[in-house]
């Protein structure tokens, strides 16, 4: 990475952190209650390492296959979340690689994540993805389906 690119990255991160601080001040909220997650999608491990050198520790990846190559090439001190769509055949790898899955869109997927996490003796926090607009090109729960499955979802560890 060129020096000016590193300086631009540091300045961009600082700008985002300044905006977070200002938003927290307006909301009367502690900045400790907000996490900045840098999405590494399509960026190489070197770019992640440069962002980490600027103080970032939480990164998101949207594809399990890309994460399998990238995460081992980065510092083990970094934390990773899956932010993209997860297919059930990639759950085992996702549970191994990530500390949170932010894109659960079905009970079947949640159950598979729960099963694989139990096998790995790991607690796996998840976020549910809801497609409020009902766009066919987007993933996520339809709101009515989520409501119908919420009791079963909440029963999973």
URKA-V358630 format. One record per pair of residues at least 4 apart in sequence whose C-alpha atoms are under 8 Angstrom apart, sorted by the first residue. I is the first residue (numbers start at 1). J is the second residue. D is the distance in Angstrom with one decimal. If there is no record, write none. Layout:
# URKA-V358630
I,J,D
I,J,D
This chain:
# URKA-V358630
1,5,6.4
1,6,6.7
1,46,7.9
1,47,7.8
2,6,6.4
3,7,6.2
4,8,6.0
5,9,6.1
6,10,6.1
6,50,7.0
7,11,6.1
8,12,6.0
9,13,6.2
9,51,7.1
10,14,6.1
10,51,7.5
10,54,5.9
11,15,6.1
12,16,6.4
13,17,6.2
13,54,7.6
14,18,6.0
15,19,6.3
16,20,6.2
17,21,6.2
17,36,7.9
18,22,6.2
19,23,6.1
20,24,6.1
20,31,7.2
20,34,7.9
21,25,6.1
21,31,6.1
22,26,6.3
23,27,6.2
24,28,5.9
24,29,4.8
24,30,6.1
24,31,5.9
25,29,6.2
25,30,7.6
29,33,7.3
30,34,7.6
35,58,7.8
36,56,7.7
36,58,6.8
37,56,8.0
37,58,5.1
37,59,5.2
37,60,6.3
38,56,7.6
38,58,6.4
38,59,4.7
38,60,6.0
39,59,5.6
39,60,4.4
39,61,5.9
39,62,7.9
40,44,7.6
40,48,6.6
40,59,6.4
40,60,5.9
40,61,5.5
41,60,7.5
41,61,5.4
41,62,6.1
41,63,7.8
42,66,8.0
43,47,6.1
43,48,7.2
44,48,6.7
44,70,7.0
45,49,6.2
45,70,5.4
45,71,7.5
45,73,6.1
45,74,6.0
46,50,6.2
46,74,7.9
47,51,6.3
48,52,6.1
48,74,7.3
49,53,6.1
49,74,6.4
49,75,7.4
50,54,6.6
51,55,6.8
51,56,5.8
52,56,4.6
52,57,5.8
52,78,7.8
57,77,7.3
57,78,4.9
57,79,6.0
58,78,6.1
58,79,4.8
58,80,5.9
58,81,7.7
59,78,7.3
59,79,6.2
59,80,4.9
59,81,6.3
60,80,5.6
60,81,4.7
60,82,5.7
60,83,5.8
61,66,7.6
61,67,6.3
61,80,7.3
61,81,6.4
61,82,5.2
61,83,5.8
61,84,6.9
62,66,8.0
62,67,8.0
62,82,5.7
62,83,4.9
62,84,3.8
62,85,7.0
63,67,6.3
63,82,7.4
63,84,6.1
63,85,7.5
63,86,7.8
64,68,6.1
64,82,7.6
64,86,7.8
64,90,6.9
64,93,7.1
64,94,6.2
65,69,6.9
66,70,6.2
67,71,5.4
67,97,7.5
68,72,7.1
68,93,7.9
68,97,7.3
69,73,7.1
70,74,6.7
71,75,7.9
71,97,7.6
72,76,7.6
74,78,7.5
79,98,7.5
79,99,6.9
80,97,7.4
80,98,5.1
80,99,5.9
80,100,7.2
81,98,5.2
81,99,5.8
81,100,4.8
81,101,5.8
81,102,6.9
82,94,7.4
82,98,6.3
82,100,6.4
82,101,4.8
82,102,5.9
82,103,7.3
83,101,6.5
83,102,5.1
83,103,5.9
84,102,7.4
84,103,6.0
85,103,5.8
85,104,7.7
85,139,7.1
86,90,6.8
86,91,7.1
86,103,6.9
86,104,7.3
87,91,6.9
87,109,7.8
88,109,5.9
88,112,6.9
90,94,6.2
91,95,6.0
91,112,7.0
91,113,6.0
91,116,7.2
92,96,6.4
92,113,7.6
92,116,5.8
93,97,6.1
94,98,5.8
94,101,7.8
95,99,7.4
95,113,7.0
95,116,6.8
95,117,6.2
95,120,8.0
95,124,7.1
96,120,7.8
99,124,6.4
99,125,7.2
100,124,5.9
100,125,5.1
100,126,5.6
100,127,7.9
101,124,7.5
101,125,6.6
101,126,4.8
101,127,6.4
102,126,5.5
102,127,4.4
102,128,6.6
102,129,7.2
103,126,7.4
103,127,6.0
103,128,5.8
103,129,5.1
103,140,7.5
104,109,6.6
104,110,6.4
104,126,6.8
104,127,6.2
104,128,4.7
104,129,5.6
104,140,7.4
105,109,7.1
105,110,7.9
105,128,6.0
105,129,5.3
105,130,7.0
105,139,7.0
105,140,4.6
105,141,5.0
106,110,6.3
106,140,7.8
106,141,6.6
106,146,8.0
107,111,6.0
107,149,6.8
107,152,7.6
107,153,6.4
108,112,6.3
109,113,6.2
110,114,6.1
110,153,7.1
110,156,8.0
111,115,6.1
111,156,7.3
112,116,6.2
113,117,5.9
113,124,7.6
114,118,6.1
114,124,7.4
114,156,6.8
114,157,7.0
115,119,6.3
116,120,6.2
117,121,6.0
117,122,4.9
117,123,6.2
117,124,6.2
118,122,6.0
118,123,7.5
123,157,7.8
128,140,7.7
128,141,7.7
129,139,7.5
129,140,4.7
129,141,6.1
130,139,7.8
130,140,4.4
130,141,4.4
130,142,6.2
130,143,6.5
130,146,7.8
131,135,6.9
131,138,6.9
131,139,6.5
131,140,4.6
131,141,5.5
131,142,5.6
131,143,7.2
132,142,6.7
132,143,6.5
134,138,7.8
134,142,6.7
141,145,6.4
141,146,5.8
142,146,6.3
143,147,6.3
144,148,6.3
145,149,6.3
146,150,5.7
149,153,6.2
150,154,6.0
151,155,6.3
152,156,7.0
